[in-house]
């Protein structure tokens, strides 16, 4: 009986020891959890209720579909006026100017088949061959785009993956540079019969990353832009066809796009948080 009583008291002591350890563990755990709670501190990046900014941009475009048949890759410079709304929705209106697109030889030969010699030269006003005529791709685009930013970090609530969908209008043409009007057939209204002016409704999509911070001038975005142009030839008369070009090309461009953000107006939330 005595031994049983000793064993009983030893068991009680062990239970108290284990209970003390358990209480201590819960206390430490609770303290650790409380330190990980969200506390209002000096913000790494305050959430923006409203932001308006300009975004000058550059894009290198790869020509695909029917556009590739006539022209090579091109570049564009543009500017967007962007409105960033609560919950990271965005709305922007953009303009873009296309340039430096190469011209496929099949297009130039077909367009000027009645104006070039067997050597591929034009005849100037003095009846002499000249190779000073240059060709390239030019165009413009206007678009209205809506999108949303998905933050990838809780510390930077205005930055993240930027997805955009847009509608617009694109117009492009064969740019013919005729210095000092050397070739009389390629000046004034005659140019309209050769420039293959095309215009059409455009869809565009953008997938990229937006870096936007309240207190930083190093704000930018970069990504891939897709454009689908449902075009129509616009000229009433095409000299190569000896009539109106009624074709409806479907043209695609995939562009690598980068832009710099110039803030115009910012309104932030009253309380900012840093997650630890």
Rosetta blueprint (number, residue, H / E / L):
1 X L
2 X H
3 X H
4 X H
5 X H
6 X H
7 X H
8 X H
9 X H
10 X H
11 X H
12 X H
13 X H
14 X H
15 X H
16 X H
17 X H
18 X H
19 X H
20 X H
21 X H
22 X H
23 X H
24 X H
25 X H
26 X H
27 X H
28 X H
29 X H
30 X H
31 X H
32 X H
33 X H
34 X H
35 X H
36 X L
37 X L
38 X L
39 X E
40 X L
41 X L
42 X L
43 X L
44 X L
45 X L
46 X L
47 X L
48 X E
49 X E
50 X E
51 X E
52 X E
53 X E
54 X E
55 X E
56 X E
57 X E
58 X E
59 X E
60 X E
61 X E
62 X E
63 X E
64 X E
65 X E
66 X H
67 X H
68 X H
69 X H
70 X H
71 X E
72 X L
73 X L
74 X E
75 X E
76 X E
77 X E
78 X E
79 X E
80 X E
81 X E
82 X E
83 X E
84 X E
85 X L
86 X H
87 X H
88 X H
89 X E
90 X E
91 X E
92 X E
93 X E
94 X E
95 X E
96 X E
97 X E
98 X E
99 X E
100 X E
101 X E
102 X L
103 X E
104 X L
105 X H
106 X H
107 X H
108 X H
109 X H
110 X H
111 X H
112 X L
113 X L
114 X L
115 X L
116 X E
117 X L
118 X L
119 X L
120 X L
121 X L
122 X E
123 X E
124 X L
125 X L
126 X L
127 X L
128 X L
129 X E
130 X E
131 X L
132 X L
133 X L
134 X E
135 X E
136 X E
137 X E
138 X E
139 X E
140 X E
141 X E
142 X E
143 X E
144 X E
145 X E
146 X E
147 X E
148 X E
149 X E
150 X E
151 X L
152 X L
153 X L
154 X L
155 X L
156 X L
157 X L
158 X L
159 X L
160 X E
161 X E
162 X E
163 X E
164 X E
165 X E
166 X E
167 X E
168 X E
169 X E
170 X E
171 X E
172 X E
173 X E
174 X E
175 X E
176 X E
177 X E
178 X L
179 X H
180 X H
181 X H
182 X L
183 X L
184 X H
185 X H
186 X H
187 X L
188 X H
189 X H
190 X H
191 X H
192 X H
193 X H
194 X L
195 X L
196 X L
197 X L
198 X E
199 X E
200 X E
201 X E
202 X E
203 X E
204 X E
205 X E
206 X E
207 X E
208 X E
209 X E
210 X E
211 X E
212 X L
213 X L
214 X L
215 X L
216 X L
217 X L
218 X L
219 X L
220 X E
221 X E
222 X E
223 X E
224 X E
225 X E
226 X E
227 X E
228 X E
229 X E
230 X E
231 X E
232 X E
233 X E
234 X L
235 X L
236 X L
237 X L
238 X E
239 X L
240 X L
241 X L
242 X L
243 X E
244 X L
245 X L
246 X L
247 X L
248 X L
249 X L
250 X E
251 X E
252 X E
253 X E
254 X E
255 X E
256 X E
257 X E
258 X E
259 X E
260 X E
261 X E
262 X E
263 X E
264 X E
265 X E
266 X E
267 X E
268 X E
269 X L
270 X L
271 X L
272 X L
273 X L
274 X E
275 X L
276 X L
